[in-house]
Amino acid sequence: MSDASPAIGGAEVDADDFADIHATVREFIRTKVVPREREIADGDAIPADLRQAAKDVGLFGFAIPQEWGGLGLDLAQDVELAQEFGYTCLALRSMFGTNNGIAGQVLVNFGTDEQKAQWLSKIASGDVVASFALTEPGAGSNPAGLRTKAVRIDEAQADSDWIVDGSKCFITNAPTADLFVTFARVRPADASGTGIAVFLIPANAAGVSVAEHDRKMGQEGSWTADVHFDGVRVPASALVGGDVDVGYRAAMISLARGRVHIAGIAVGTAQRALDESLRHAAVTTQGGTPIGDFQLVQAMLADMQTGVMAGRALVRDAAAKWVSGADRRIAPSVAKLFCTEMVGDVADKAVQVHGGSGYMREMPVERIYRDVRLLRLYEGTSEIQRLIIGGGLVRRTQKEITS
């Protein structure tokens, strides 16, 4: 996959309008969501009124083109909002993240005109929740290991229906999904392609079943679950792009774009952890002295601030490279690797600054510490990012040498 493919379109929102959108989202997060973080965590769900408020603000479709009812933000604008989403519990972002990101972008970039017309406006409004059904027990960060299969009923007929069988795991929003953007193998990989196709499977299709939502270490309120496809019959029109070899490319591009978004989320969460630590250090005393006056505490705060600033600069640079087409492979992985590792370190230091109180469930930094651990796992682990970066750099250099 080349760095410059495919195009995702330029920004549809000018700087002034985006400033208004950004300010609205920031106010929503900080005044409506942050005060209810404990409610979300304790109830393991996003309250219905917050969900509706997010729909009203347009958050289910901020990255969907305007022609389909979205806000039409490009990735450079997307990551600015991502930093706001990261400032509160990550479950909120997960609620609409798949619509804008890995699921919605498959349709935006690879769907036929008919598929876009059928689904995108409903996805942008939040009337349809789309889930990205890729991960399997034996195929996590490496989609090439997919075992879910799709078989055309009549190979001689291009418009023949398909039968899909297989299981997926850790699928975000699966319990509330209306549409599964489902990756399945149609043949073994060969010289003509990977043999991985992607299908649009309604959640109410016969043979689709969703298990009880997972119980996770953190991110309460963000529901993931196993999804099973047992002889699910879908029409030829459900094949994304009408091409059986679109799937792998669609997965890789959607994941790469999503990695820049996740990096922005990580920066926002790191900023929140730092802000909580600064407030704590400024007012909490030890022996009558604010702990913020202690040099070792200041050193931790300094390292946290350095990580936040470096991450913010990096994610903005990676987003700009994506929008321009300069780099859509190495830079996204660099941003995700650095920022998700950085936020883990910042969260750890935040607990340390808080001392024993940082280990208590009522403290935001305790939740942050648990929430951010997942960022180094999904949409490609840190180890996979290192392979993408290192391998990409070597191949690029080899090409430069031989050209």
Backbone torsions as a table, in degrees:
resi	resn	phi	psi	omega
1	MET	NA	126.3	-179.4
2	SER	-79.7	155.4	-178.3
3	ASP	-63.2	-29.6	-170.6
4	ALA	-98.2	19.4	-177.2
5	SER	-133.8	140.9	-6.7
6	PRO	-93.4	174.3	174.8
7	ALA	-73.1	146.2	177.9
8	ILE	-115.7	3.2	178.4
9	GLY	88.2	152.5	178.6
10	GLY	-83.3	176.7	-179.5
11	ALA	-66.9	137.7	175.9
12	GLU	-99.3	-2.8	-176.9
13	VAL	-120.3	126.7	-179.1
14	ASP	-78.1	173.0	-172.4
15	ALA	-61.6	-40.2	-178.3
16	ASP	-66.6	-45.5	179.0
17	ASP	-65.4	-38.2	179.3
18	PHE	-66.0	-36.4	177.8
19	ALA	-58.5	-38.4	177.8
20	ASP	-67.9	-42.7	178.2
21	ILE	-61.8	-45.1	-179.3
22	HIS	-60.1	-45.5	-179.3
23	ALA	-64.2	-38.9	179.0
24	THR	-64.6	-43.9	-180.0
25	VAL	-65.9	-42.5	179.7
26	ARG	-60.6	-44.1	178.9
27	GLU	-64.9	-42.3	178.7
28	PHE	-59.1	-47.4	-178.3
29	ILE	-63.2	-48.5	-170.0
30	ARG	-80.9	-27.2	-177.9
31	THR	-102.4	-25.4	-176.9
32	LYS	-105.6	-35.9	-173.1
33	VAL	-96.8	-49.3	-177.4
34	VAL	-52.7	-43.5	-179.9
35	PRO	-65.5	-12.4	-176.4
36	ARG	-113.7	18.2	-178.8
37	GLU	-60.9	-41.7	178.9
38	ARG	-63.9	-39.1	177.7
39	GLU	-60.9	-43.1	178.8
40	ILE	-64.1	-46.3	-178.3
41	ALA	-65.7	-45.9	-177.6
42	ASP	-67.1	-35.8	-179.8
43	GLY	-88.8	-7.9	-178.3
44	ASP	51.3	41.1	-179.3
45	ALA	-163.8	152.5	172.6
46	ILE	-84.8	122.4	179.3
47	PRO	-56.4	146.9	-175.3
48	ALA	-59.2	-35.6	-177.8
49	ASP	-70.8	-32.5	175.9
50	LEU	-70.6	-37.8	176.7
51	ARG	-61.1	-45.2	179.4
52	GLN	-65.1	-39.7	178.2
53	ALA	-62.1	-39.7	177.5
54	ALA	-63.7	-39.2	176.1
55	LYS	-63.4	-42.7	-178.4
56	ASP	-63.6	-35.0	179.3
57	VAL	-74.8	-18.7	-179.7
58	GLY	96.0	18.6	-173.0
59	LEU	-74.7	-18.1	177.8
60	PHE	-76.6	-11.0	-177.8
61	GLY	-139.5	28.1	-175.4
62	PHE	-64.6	-27.4	-179.4
63	ALA	-103.2	8.0	177.0
64	ILE	-91.4	137.6	-179.0
65	PRO	-56.0	150.7	-177.4
66	GLN	-62.7	-31.0	-179.1
67	GLU	-62.7	-17.9	178.1
68	TRP	-109.2	15.9	174.8
69	GLY	94.0	2.9	178.7
70	GLY	-89.1	-177.9	177.8
71	LEU	-84.0	-22.1	175.5
72	GLY	77.2	30.1	179.0
73	LEU	-75.4	141.8	173.1
74	ASP	-85.8	178.8	-172.9
75	LEU	-68.0	-31.5	178.1
76	ALA	-63.9	-37.0	176.0
77	GLN	-76.9	-38.5	177.9
78	ASP	-51.9	-46.8	-174.4
79	VAL	-71.0	-22.1	174.1
80	GLU	-68.9	-41.4	174.6
81	LEU	-67.5	-37.0	-179.8
82	ALA	-57.4	-38.4	178.9
83	GLN	-65.4	-30.8	174.9
84	GLU	-71.7	-42.9	178.5
85	PHE	-60.7	-36.8	-178.8
86	GLY	-68.8	-14.8	-176.2
87	TYR	-73.9	-15.1	179.2
88	THR	-123.2	-170.4	-177.5
89	CYS	-59.5	136.7	-172.1
90	LEU	-71.7	-11.8	177.6
91	ALA	-63.0	-34.0	-179.8
92	LEU	-60.8	-48.0	-179.0
93	ARG	-63.3	-36.9	179.6
94	SER	-62.5	-30.4	-177.2
95	MET	-58.2	-39.0	-179.4
96	PHE	-117.9	3.2	-175.8
97	GLY	-65.5	-39.8	-178.1
98	THR	-71.1	-31.1	177.1
99	ASN	-62.3	-43.4	-178.2
100	ASN	-83.2	-29.6	-169.2
101	GLY	-103.5	-117.1	-166.8
102	ILE	-58.6	-32.3	177.6
103	ALA	-83.9	-52.9	-177.4
104	GLY	-61.1	-37.0	-177.3
105	GLN	-69.4	-24.3	174.0
106	VAL	-61.1	-44.1	178.6
107	LEU	-70.5	-43.1	-179.1
108	VAL	-58.3	-43.8	-172.7
109	ASN	-91.7	-24.9	-171.2
110	PHE	-129.2	-10.9	-178.0
111	GLY	-69.2	153.3	172.4
112	THR	-73.4	166.6	178.1
113	ASP	-58.9	-38.8	-179.9
114	GLU	-66.5	-41.1	179.3
115	GLN	-65.7	-40.5	177.2
116	LYS	-63.3	-43.9	-178.7
117	ALA	-64.7	-34.1	-177.9
118	GLN	-73.2	-36.4	-167.4
119	TRP	-117.6	-35.6	-165.7
120	LEU	-64.8	-40.0	-179.0
121	SER	-65.0	-35.8	178.1
122	LYS	-70.9	-35.0	176.1
123	ILE	-67.2	-43.6	-178.2
124	ALA	-64.1	-34.4	-179.1
125	SER	-80.7	-16.9	-175.5
126	GLY	88.4	1.8	176.3
127	ASP	-70.4	-23.9	173.8
128	VAL	-121.3	130.6	173.0
129	VAL	-101.0	122.2	-179.4
130	ALA	-102.9	133.6	176.9
131	SER	-113.2	148.6	-177.6
132	PHE	-99.7	99.9	-174.3
133	ALA	-96.5	83.7	-179.6
134	LEU	-115.9	-52.0	-170.3
135	THR	-63.9	136.9	175.3
136	GLU	-130.9	163.4	179.3
137	PRO	-53.8	-34.7	179.9
138	GLY	-106.3	10.8	-177.6
139	ALA	-148.7	82.8	-179.9
140	GLY	-95.5	-93.1	-178.4
141	SER	-72.7	-9.1	179.5
142	ASN	-118.7	92.4	-177.3
143	PRO	-61.0	-17.1	-178.7
144	ALA	-62.8	-17.1	-179.2
145	GLY	-89.8	16.2	-177.3
146	LEU	-56.5	139.1	174.8
147	ARG	-113.3	-19.4	174.8
148	THR	-58.3	133.2	-174.4
149	LYS	-119.9	148.1	172.3
150	ALA	-126.7	129.8	-178.3
151	VAL	-123.4	129.5	176.9
152	ARG	-74.6	131.4	-176.2
153	ILE	-62.4	-40.9	179.2
154	ASP	-130.0	101.5	-176.6
155	GLU	-61.2	-22.6	-177.9
156	ALA	-79.9	-11.5	-176.9
157	GLN	-115.0	116.6	-178.3
158	ALA	-65.7	-23.0	-179.3
159	ASP	-98.8	17.5	-179.2
160	SER	-71.8	151.7	175.4
161	ASP	-68.3	164.7	178.0
162	TRP	-118.8	151.3	172.8
163	ILE	-115.7	124.5	-177.0
164	VAL	-112.2	130.0	177.2
165	ASP	-133.2	136.2	176.1
166	GLY	154.3	-177.9	-178.1
167	SER	-136.2	145.1	176.7
168	LYS	-122.6	157.6	179.3
169	CYS	-136.7	158.9	178.9
170	PHE	58.3	34.8	-174.5
171	ILE	-84.2	112.9	-177.9
172	THR	-64.3	134.0	179.1
173	ASN	69.0	11.1	-178.9
174	ALA	-55.4	-42.7	-177.3
175	PRO	-65.2	-20.9	-178.9
176	THR	-113.5	5.4	-173.5
177	ALA	-71.5	146.2	171.9
178	ASP	-104.8	-20.2	-176.2
179	LEU	-143.6	130.9	174.5
180	PHE	-107.1	117.1	173.4
181	VAL	-84.0	99.5	-161.4
182	THR	-110.9	128.7	180.0
183	PHE	-98.8	133.0	-177.1
184	ALA	-146.3	150.8	178.4
185	ARG	-86.6	130.1	178.7
186	VAL	-105.4	-14.1	176.3
187	ARG	-169.3	164.9	174.0
188	PRO	-64.2	152.6	176.5
189	ALA	-60.0	140.0	179.1
190	ASP	-146.0	-170.8	-176.0
191	ALA	-63.4	-22.5	-177.4
192	SER	-91.4	-7.1	178.6
193	GLY	158.7	-177.8	-176.2
194	THR	-80.1	-17.8	-178.0
195	GLY	77.1	15.4	179.5
196	ILE	-105.3	122.3	178.0
197	ALA	-111.4	166.1	177.5
198	VAL	-129.2	133.5	-174.6
199	PHE	-122.1	149.3	175.2
200	LEU	-97.7	107.3	-174.5
201	ILE	-116.1	113.0	177.2
202	PRO	-60.5	143.6	-177.5
203	ALA	-65.0	-23.9	-178.7
204	ASN	-92.7	10.0	178.1
205	ALA	-66.9	144.1	178.7
206	ALA	-59.9	131.8	179.5
207	GLY	97.0	-7.0	176.6
208	VAL	-91.9	129.0	176.1
209	SER	-137.3	145.5	-178.4
210	VAL	-122.2	129.0	-179.9
211	ALA	-75.8	171.2	174.5
212	GLU	-60.0	145.9	-175.2
213	HIS	-66.3	148.4	-175.3
214	ASP	-67.6	153.6	172.3
215	ARG	-103.8	112.4	-170.5
216	LYS	-109.6	167.0	177.3
217	MET	-60.2	-39.8	-176.5
218	GLY	-149.1	-162.5	-178.7
219	GLN	53.9	44.5	175.1
220	GLU	-58.1	137.9	-177.0
221	GLY	99.0	-16.0	173.3
222	SER	-99.5	113.4	-173.3
223	TRP	-97.2	128.2	171.5
224	THR	-122.4	156.4	-178.3
225	ALA	-162.7	163.3	171.4
226	ASP	-75.9	146.6	176.6
227	VAL	-128.8	134.9	-177.9
228	HIS	-120.6	137.4	177.2
229	PHE	-118.1	111.0	-175.8
230	ASP	-116.7	94.4	-179.4
231	GLY	60.9	40.6	-178.1
232	VAL	-76.4	122.7	-178.4
233	ARG	-98.9	124.9	178.9
234	VAL	-129.4	150.7	-179.8
235	PRO	-75.6	166.6	178.1
236	ALA	-59.0	-28.8	-179.7
237	SER	-68.3	-10.7	178.0
238	ALA	-83.1	-10.4	178.9
239	LEU	-75.8	114.3	-175.6
240	VAL	-61.5	129.0	179.4
241	GLY	73.7	-3.0	-177.3
242	GLY	65.3	20.6	-173.2
243	ASP	-135.9	124.4	-177.0
244	VAL	-69.2	-17.0	-178.1
245	ASP	-100.5	11.7	177.7
246	VAL	-74.6	-29.7	-166.7
247	GLY	-54.6	-52.5	-175.3
248	TYR	-63.6	-43.3	179.7
249	ARG	-64.4	-41.5	178.4
250	ALA	-61.8	-41.3	179.4
251	ALA	-64.1	-46.7	-175.8
252	MET	-65.6	-40.5	-178.4
253	ILE	-71.8	-42.6	178.8
254	SER	-63.5	-41.0	178.8
255	LEU	-66.3	-41.1	-179.9
256	ALA	-62.1	-44.3	177.2
257	ARG	-62.3	-43.4	-179.8
258	GLY	-61.8	-29.1	-179.8
259	ARG	-65.7	-35.3	177.0
260	VAL	-67.8	-40.6	177.0
261	HIS	-61.4	-45.9	179.4
262	ILE	-62.2	-37.1	176.5
263	ALA	-60.9	-40.6	176.8
264	GLY	-63.6	-41.6	175.7
265	ILE	-56.9	-45.5	-178.6
266	ALA	-60.8	-40.3	178.8
267	VAL	-63.8	-44.0	179.1
268	GLY	-61.8	-40.6	178.6
269	THR	-68.1	-39.0	177.4
270	ALA	-62.8	-38.8	177.2
271	GLN	-62.8	-41.4	178.5
272	ARG	-63.3	-44.5	179.5
273	ALA	-61.3	-39.8	177.7
274	LEU	-66.0	-45.5	-179.6
275	ASP	-61.2	-42.7	177.5
276	GLU	-62.3	-39.0	-179.0
277	SER	-69.6	-39.4	178.6
278	LEU	-64.3	-43.8	178.5
279	ARG	-62.8	-40.7	179.5
280	HIS	-65.9	-44.6	-177.7
281	ALA	-67.5	-29.0	-177.1
282	ALA	-74.0	-28.4	-172.9
283	VAL	-115.8	-17.5	-178.1
284	THR	-85.1	130.2	-176.4
285	THR	-110.0	153.2	172.8
286	GLN	-133.0	115.3	-176.6
287	GLY	63.6	29.4	178.9
288	GLY	85.6	-1.5	-178.8
289	THR	-113.1	130.8	175.2
290	PRO	-55.9	133.6	-176.5
291	ILE	-65.3	-19.9	175.8
292	GLY	-65.9	-14.8	176.9
293	ASP	-82.7	-12.9	-179.3
294	PHE	-78.1	133.9	-174.2
295	GLN	-63.6	-36.3	-178.7
296	LEU	-69.4	-32.9	174.0
297	VAL	-68.5	-43.0	177.5
298	GLN	-59.5	-36.5	179.3
299	ALA	-63.6	-40.9	177.7
300	MET	-65.4	-43.1	178.7
301	LEU	-62.6	-38.1	178.8
302	ALA	-63.9	-42.3	178.8
303	ASP	-65.4	-38.5	178.8
304	MET	-64.0	-46.2	179.3
305	GLN	-62.2	-40.1	179.0
306	THR	-61.7	-43.5	178.6
307	GLY	-63.4	-42.8	-179.8
308	VAL	-62.4	-47.3	-178.0
309	MET	-65.8	-41.3	178.6
310	ALA	-64.5	-43.0	179.6
311	GLY	-63.8	-41.6	-179.6
312	ARG	-62.8	-44.2	179.1
313	ALA	-63.9	-40.8	-177.8
314	LEU	-66.9	-44.0	-177.2
315	VAL	-68.6	-35.5	176.7
316	ARG	-66.9	-37.7	178.3
317	ASP	-66.2	-43.7	180.0
318	ALA	-64.9	-39.5	178.2
319	ALA	-64.5	-41.5	178.5
320	ALA	-62.8	-39.7	178.4
321	LYS	-66.6	-35.1	176.8
322	TRP	-65.6	-48.1	-177.3
323	VAL	-61.5	-40.9	-178.9
324	SER	-77.4	-16.7	-175.9
325	GLY	85.0	5.2	-177.1
326	ALA	-67.8	-33.8	-178.4
327	ASP	-159.8	111.8	178.4
328	ARG	-119.6	20.8	178.5
329	ARG	-131.1	-60.9	-175.1
330	ILE	-73.9	-47.0	-177.0
331	ALA	-59.6	-43.0	176.6
332	PRO	-59.6	-39.3	179.5
333	SER	-70.3	-37.7	176.3
334	VAL	-60.6	-46.4	-178.4
335	ALA	-63.2	-46.2	-178.9
336	LYS	-65.4	-44.9	-179.6
337	LEU	-58.2	-53.4	-175.7
338	PHE	-65.4	-48.6	-171.7
339	CYS	-70.4	-37.6	179.9
340	THR	-74.6	-33.3	173.6
341	GLU	-70.1	-39.3	179.4
342	MET	-60.9	-45.7	-177.3
343	VAL	-67.1	-30.4	174.4
344	GLY	-63.2	-41.4	178.1
345	ASP	-68.3	-42.1	178.6
346	VAL	-63.1	-43.1	179.2
347	ALA	-62.8	-39.6	178.4
348	ASP	-63.8	-44.4	178.0
349	LYS	-65.5	-34.7	179.3
350	ALA	-62.7	-42.8	175.7
351	VAL	-62.2	-40.1	-179.1
352	GLN	-65.0	-42.2	177.7
353	VAL	-60.9	-38.2	-179.9
354	HIS	-75.1	-16.2	-178.8
355	GLY	67.2	-145.3	-177.9
356	GLY	-59.4	-32.8	-179.6
357	SER	-66.0	-25.7	178.9
358	GLY	-67.8	-14.9	179.6
359	TYR	-92.8	-2.4	-177.2
360	MET	-87.6	141.2	-172.5
361	ARG	-62.6	-25.7	-177.5
362	GLU	-79.5	-5.7	-178.3
363	MET	-91.2	133.6	179.2
364	PRO	-56.2	-35.1	-176.4
365	VAL	-68.3	-26.2	176.9
366	GLU	-66.4	-44.7	177.2
367	ARG	-63.8	-43.9	-179.7
368	ILE	-58.9	-43.0	-179.0
369	TYR	-56.5	-41.7	179.9
370	ARG	-77.3	-41.4	-176.3
371	ASP	-60.1	-43.3	-169.7
372	VAL	-77.0	-12.8	-179.3
373	ARG	-61.4	-32.2	-179.1
374	LEU	-69.4	-24.8	-176.1
375	LEU	-62.2	-26.2	179.1
376	ARG	-84.0	0.8	-176.8
377	LEU	-112.8	-48.7	-172.0
378	TYR	-85.5	161.7	-173.4
379	GLU	56.0	35.9	177.7
380	GLY	100.0	116.3	-178.9
381	THR	-65.0	166.8	176.7
382	SER	-59.1	-35.2	179.8
383	GLU	-65.3	-41.7	177.4
384	ILE	-64.3	-39.2	178.2
385	GLN	-60.7	-39.9	179.2
386	ARG	-64.2	-38.4	178.0
387	LEU	-66.6	-41.6	178.6
388	ILE	-62.9	-45.5	-178.0
389	ILE	-65.9	-53.4	-176.6
390	GLY	-62.8	-46.9	179.7
391	GLY	-65.0	-39.1	179.3
392	GLY	-64.3	-40.6	179.4
393	LEU	-64.8	-42.6	-179.8
394	VAL	-64.7	-46.7	-179.0
395	ARG	-63.3	-39.1	179.2
396	ARG	-64.1	-42.0	179.4
397	THR	-67.1	-41.2	177.8
398	GLN	-60.6	-39.7	179.1
399	LYS	-65.8	-40.1	178.9
400	GLU	-64.0	-39.2	-177.9
401	ILE	-67.6	-39.9	-174.8
402	THR	-88.0	-10.1	-176.9
403	SER	-83.0	NA	NA
